Amino acid sequence: MAKTYDLTSRPWWLSHAVATPLGVVVARADAVSTINRKPTADDIAAGVACNHYDSGPECHGEFVGMMVDLTERDLADMGLTPGVLAWPKVVDGPRPKTNRTDAPVSQAQAQRAIDLLQSEGHCDDPEPDDKTPWQKGDDHAE
């Protein structure tokens, strides 16, 4: 299948490989679509788009930013070596030991982990209070 995006960042390893209908995802990267565009005011007025969230190939604005999932095959085909996400940069770092293609988590398990991190304040708090139900103390320096 042809790639419909251009990467705009170095890929980063996921903490766990995730089983998806398209394969086992091991990394992600920021990208920009090479097909879908943001709607302009003229696109909305002409009915090409319903609102400013309604992007598509028939719109005339900038290309839409996106995040893409990458499999081992994608990484090999594109010659990419992921790093570790140290927001807002991706830096050199090893693949997490839990990112295993022979033992991927489901999409539901991955989403639940994200939901827990967001609801417990781990995404924006520089010094999060450890309220996660797994590996108590894993986010505090020893």
N, C-alpha and C positions, 0 to 999 in steps of 0.2 A: 504494500500500500504506500502511495506517495506521501511524503511528509508535507503537511500543510501549515508549517510554522518555521520560524527562524529563532534559534535560541538567543536570548539576550543575557544569560548568565551561565556561569559554570554550574553543572549539575551537582547536587548534594545527595549524600546517602540518606535513606530513610532509616529510622531506628530499627524497623522490622520490615522484611519483605512482605508485600501484600498481594494476595491472590486476586486477580481481576479476570473478567471474561476475555480480555485480550492477552493475558499472560501474567507472569509474576513481576510486579513492579518493584524495583530496588532503589530507584533514585528519582528525583524531580529536578526540574529547572524552570526558570522563567523564560517566556518566549513571547513572540508576537505572531499573530495569525498572518498568513500570506493570502487568505481568502476573505475572512470576515472583517468588515469595517464598522466603525461607530457611525450612528446616524447623524446627519446634520439637521439643522432646523428646517431646511428645505425638504429633506427626506421625510420628516415627521409631518410637515404641512401637506405634502403630496400624498401621504398615506403609504409611503414605502416602508416606514417604520411606525409602530404605535407610540413609542416613547423613546427617551434617550437610552434605555437599557436594551432596546430591541435591535441588536446589531445583526448584520448579515452581509452577504456578498453584493447585494444590490444597493447598499448604502454607500455614501461618498465621503465619509469622514476618515479619520486615521485608522490604521489597522488596529485591531483589538489585542490588548495584552492578555496573556493567559499563563497558566502553569501547566506543564506537561509531565506526564508520568513516563518513566523510561525503564525498559526491561534490560536484562543482560545483553540481549541481542541488539537493542537500540544503541547501547553504549559501545558495543563492539563495532557495529556498522558505521557509527559516526566517529569512532576513534576517541571517545571521551573517557576521562578519568575523573570520577566525582571526588568531591572534597567533603568537608564537614561544614554545616551551616552555622556560622557565627554571625548572626544577624547584625548588620545587613550584608555581610560579605560571606563568601564561601572560601575557606582556607584549606590548605593541605591537611589531611588527617586520614586515619585508617577507617576502613569499613567496619561498622559496628558488628560485634560477634553475633548479635541477634538478627542481623540482616542476612537470613539464610534462605536460599531458594528452595531448599529441601524441606523447610518447615515454615512456610509463609502464614501470616495471619489472614483472616478474612477481612473483607472491606468493612463489615459491621464491627469487628473488633478494633480495627484501625480508627474508625469514626468514633467509637466509644472512648478510646484513649484521648483523642483530640477534644471531645466534649468535656471529659473530666479535667483536662488541663485548662481549658477555657473557663469552666465553671469554678475551679478552685483558684483562679487568679494567677496561673503560672505563665500565661502568655505575655503579659505586659508588666508585671511586677518585678523590679530589679532584685528584690530580696523576697521571693515567695515563701509563704508559710506552708510547710509540708503537710498537706491534708490528703494527699493521694492515698488510695487504699492499697497500693503495692509498694514494695521496697521502701519502707519508711526510712527517711533520712537520706534518700538518694540525691536530693537536690541541695544538701548542705555540705560544706567543706568539713572535713574531719580534722 
